[in-house]
Amino acid sequence: MPYDPRENVNEISEEILERAVRLAEPVHMAGFTAHVAVFADSYFSELYARYKSGKDRLDPFFAALLEEKIRQAGLAFDVIVPIPIHAREKRERTFDAVHELAARLSERTGVPVVEALKKTRLVPLQRGLSHAERKINLVGAFQKTMDVEGRVLLLDDYVTTGSTFLETGRFFEDPVYLALATTHH
């Protein structure tokens, strides 16, 4: 039987930390750097889908994975800014996976979470759109709500083309973008 983090999410072996995700090569876009911790196999990807849907509270497990990948990559940052969902999405869903993940990562690292972004409008689903369409789809969808001191870690979950990163990264000086999973395998 595969490892099941629901049994004890607070005690994760080094082997699982290494096996569950791998850190992809950093991607440099428009002066920003994006880091993606990619799920090593479909089992961990399915666990994340269950977490994101609110079925299993695995944020401590996924925060531990991210913390390890952050350490391995030598990433330094002063605040964690989660990529927000729209207020209507928040009402419709009972769970905001990225926000909860940011809170657990903050507990593990001691780095504060700052709600410095707001999603100002609903956008059509990115799924099925081309890279150019995704970029256009997100233009003006986010607003900076406050100034932030220090280096920002923009935390997201899925990344495909980097359009969300480009749209939100422009608000901060030299941000680090970290996503837990990619939709490309």
Number of C-alpha atoms within 10 A of each C-alpha: 3 6 11 11 19 13 8 11 15 12 11 15 9 10 8 12 18 14 14 19 23 18 20 15 11 15 12 10 11 8 11 18 16 22 23 24 23 22 22 16 13 11 14 21 19 12 18 24 14 14 17 20 15 15 12 14 19 23 22 23 22 24 22 21 23 24 19 17 23 18 10 10 14 9 13 12 15 15 21 25 23 27 23 21 20 16 14 10 13 12 10 9 13 10 17 16 24 22 21 18 25 26 20 21 25 17 14 14 12 11 16 15 21 16 17 20 20 19 19 15 15 15 13 10 9 16 9 8 12 11 14 10 12 21 18 13 18 20 14 12 17 21 15 16 12 12 11 17 10 13 16 24 25 23 24 23 19 19 20 15 17 17 20 21 24 19 17 23 22 14 18 19 14 15 22 21 27 26 22 26 24 17 13 9 9
